[in-house]
Amino acid sequence: MIERLRSGAGEAVAVMDSSRRRTQDCVTQAGRAGEALAEISRAVSIINDMNIQIAIAAEEQSAVGEEINNSASQIAQIVDQSHTERHRCGPGQRSASAAVRAAETAGRCSASDHAL
């Protein structure tokens, strides 16, 4: 009977040792899993920050594109107005330009006459 008690006690000790080792393995694995989750959390935070930066850059690019579009529209309006003014002034403007050129030429001629 004592022998059976010793044997039973030995088996109980072996089972407890085995349980302790398994428990320690579980604690180690849980620690590793916690570290992995912390790393994943850091990576997700970095990705979120990048997404915010991308969204801000996209908004800025959109605003710049809008400004370029507005500037191009304004240039087109100015060109149209200039074209309209040119056609409206037409021959009169050409005559005025010719008169200015003639006056400049006359001024050069009279200046060279005075120099002689």
C-alpha positions in Angstrom: 0.0 0.0 0.0 2.8 2.4 0.8 4.4 1.5 -2.5 1.2 2.4 -4.3 1.0 5.7 -2.4 4.6 6.5 -3.4 3.8 5.5 -7.0 0.7 7.6 -7.1 2.5 10.5 -5.5 5.3 10.2 -8.1 2.8 10.2 -10.9 1.1 13.2 -9.4 4.4 15.1 -9.2 5.1 14.2 -12.8 1.7 15.5 -14.0 2.2 18.7 -12.0 5.7 19.2 -13.5 4.2 18.6 -17.0 1.4 21.1 -16.2 3.9 23.7 -15.0 6.0 23.4 -18.1 2.9 23.7 -20.3 1.7 26.7 -18.3 5.1 28.3 -18.7 5.1 27.7 -22.5 1.6 29.3 -22.6 2.8 32.3 -20.7 5.8 32.6 -23.1 3.6 32.3 -26.1 1.2 34.9 -24.7 4.1 37.3 -24.1 5.2 36.9 -27.7 1.7 37.4 -29.0 1.4 40.6 -26.9 4.7 41.8 -28.4 3.4 41.0 -31.9 0.1 42.8 -31.3 2.0 45.9 -30.0 4.1 45.9 -33.2 1.0 45.5 -35.3 -0.6 48.4 -33.4 2.5 50.6 -34.1 2.4 49.7 -37.8 -1.3 50.5 -38.0 -0.6 53.9 -36.3 2.1 54.7 -38.9 -0.2 53.7 -41.7 -2.9 56.0 -40.3 -0.5 58.9 -40.1 0.6 58.2 -43.8 -3.1 58.1 -44.8 -3.6 61.5 -43.2 -0.6 62.9 -45.0 -1.8 61.5 -48.3 -5.2 63.0 -47.8 -3.7 66.4 -47.0 -1.5 66.3 -50.0 -4.4 65.3 -52.2 -6.5 68.2 -50.9 -3.5 70.6 -51.6 -3.1 69.2 -55.1 -6.8 69.6 -55.8 -6.7 73.3 -54.6 -3.7 73.9 -56.8 -5.4 72.3 -59.8 -8.4 74.5 -59.1 -6.2 77.6 -59.0 -4.6 76.6 -62.3 -8.0 76.1 -63.9 -9.2 79.5 -62.7 -6.0 81.2 -64.0 -6.4 79.4 -67.4 -10.0 80.6 -67.5 -8.9 84.2 -66.7 -6.2 84.0 -69.4 -8.8 82.8 -71.9 -11.1 85.7 -71.0 -8.3 88.2 -71.4 -7.3 86.7 -74.8 -11.0 86.8 -75.9 -11.3 90.4 -74.8 -8.0 91.4 -76.5 -9.1 89.7 -79.7 -12.5 91.5 -79.5 -10.8 94.8 -78.9 -8.4 94.3 -81.8 -11.2 93.5 -84.2 -13.3 96.4 -82.9 -10.4 98.9 -83.2 -9.4 97.4 -86.6 -8.3 99.9 -89.2 -8.2 102.9 -86.9 -5.7 101.2 -84.7 -3.6 100.2 -87.7 -3.7 103.9 -88.9 -2.7 105.1 -85.4 0.2 102.6 -85.4 1.3 103.8 -88.8 1.0 107.4 -87.7 3.2 106.7 -84.6 5.8 105.0 -86.8 5.7 107.9 -89.3 6.2 110.4 -86.4 9.1 108.4 -85.1 10.7 108.3 -88.5 10.1 112.0 -89.0 11.7 112.7 -85.6 14.8 110.7 -86.6 15.0 112.5 -89.9 14.7 116.0 -88.3 17.3 115.0 -85.6 19.7 114.0 -88.2 19.1 117.2 -90.2 20.0 119.2 -87.1 23.1 117.2 -86.6 24.4 118.2 -90.1 
